[in-house]
Structures are given as structure tokens and as C-alpha cells.
Amino acid sequence: MAKKKQKKYKLKTYKAAAKRFRVTGTGKLLRTKGGKSHLRRNRSARSKAMFAEMQEVTPAAEVKRVRRLLPYLGKYKANPPG
């Protein structure tokens, strides 16, 4: 009699977090900056250009929290399942 295989459960990705964070090749977490949606007319060109840059998530506690929300972040980049 063959042993029944234990089913492994899939973890759900928090989609709101998935849209906000990206991972680099070295495994660093990057985030986009807030305040880009409106009231930009009266900002300087330099400060508007700085919105385009992504910033690294540095506090270890924040990184841990984001990684928990995104269990598959950084995996399947080249060959997504499905």
C-alpha cells in the first residue's frame, strides 16, 4: 500500500504589498516613494525627479514584515508557474 502524500499548503501573497515592493538580484528590498499622485505642480523639477528613484527598505523589522507578506518575492522571476 502506497503512502499518501501530505498536502503542502500555498501561502497567499498580499497583492497590495506586491505592487509596492521589488527585490534586487542581491536580495535587497526596494520600495517606491509616496506622494507622487497629486500636488506636484508646485514642486521643483529636482524633487519631482527624485520621486522616480526607488529606495531600499533598511530597518530589519520592516524587511521581515514585508517578506512575511510576500512569501514568493524574488522566486519565479524567470519562469513563473502556471
C-alpha positions as CSV (number, residue, x, y, z in Angstrom):
1,M,0.0,0.0,0.0
2,A,1.4,3.3,-1.1
3,K,1.8,6.1,1.5
4,K,-0.5,9.1,0.9
5,K,1.5,12.3,0.3
6,Q,0.9,15.1,2.8
7,K,-0.6,18.2,1.0
8,K,1.5,21.3,1.3
9,Y,-0.5,24.5,1.6
10,K,0.2,27.5,-0.6
11,L,0.7,30.8,1.1
12,K,-1.3,33.8,-0.2
13,T,0.6,36.9,-1.4
14,Y,-0.7,40.2,-0.2
15,K,-1.3,41.9,-3.5
16,A,-1.2,45.4,-2.2
17,A,2.4,44.8,-0.9
18,A,3.4,43.0,-4.1
19,K,2.6,46.2,-6.1
20,R,4.7,48.3,-3.8
21,F,7.9,46.3,-3.4
22,R,10.6,44.9,-5.6
23,V,13.6,42.7,-4.9
24,T,17.1,43.2,-6.5
25,G,19.4,40.5,-7.7
26,T,21.3,40.6,-4.4
27,G,18.1,40.2,-2.4
28,K,17.6,43.8,-1.2
29,L,14.1,45.1,-0.9
30,L,13.2,48.3,-2.8
31,R,10.2,50.5,-2.3
32,T,8.6,53.3,-4.2
33,K,8.1,56.7,-2.7
34,G,4.8,58.1,-1.6
35,G,3.4,61.5,-2.6
36,K,3.6,61.0,-6.3
37,S,-0.1,61.2,-7.2
38,H,-1.1,64.9,-7.0
39,L,0.0,68.4,-5.9
40,R,3.2,68.1,-8.0
41,R,2.9,71.3,-10.0
42,N,4.4,73.4,-7.2
43,R,7.4,71.2,-6.6
44,S,10.8,71.8,-8.1
45,A,12.0,69.7,-11.0
46,R,14.7,68.2,-8.8
47,S,12.2,66.9,-6.2
48,K,9.9,65.6,-8.9
49,A,12.8,63.7,-10.4
50,M,13.6,62.2,-7.0
51,F,10.2,60.5,-7.0
52,A,11.3,58.3,-9.8
53,E,14.1,56.6,-7.7
54,M,13.3,53.6,-5.7
55,Q,14.6,53.4,-2.1
56,E,16.0,50.5,-0.2
57,V,14.0,49.2,2.8
58,T,16.6,49.3,5.5
59,P,15.1,48.6,9.0
60,A,15.4,44.8,9.6
61,A,12.0,44.7,11.2
62,E,10.4,46.3,8.1
63,V,12.2,43.8,5.8
64,K,11.0,40.9,7.9
65,R,7.4,42.2,7.8
66,V,7.4,42.7,4.1
67,R,8.9,39.3,3.5
68,R,6.1,37.7,5.5
69,L,3.6,39.5,3.3
70,L,5.3,38.4,0.1
71,P,6.3,34.7,0.6
72,Y,7.3,34.2,-3.0
73,L,9.0,37.5,-3.7
74,G,12.2,37.0,-5.8
75,K,11.2,33.5,-6.8
76,Y,9.9,32.5,-10.2
77,K,11.3,35.7,-11.9
78,A,12.5,33.9,-15.0
79,N,9.9,31.1,-15.1
80,P,6.7,31.8,-13.3
81,P,4.4,28.8,-12.5
82,G,1.1,28.2,-14.3
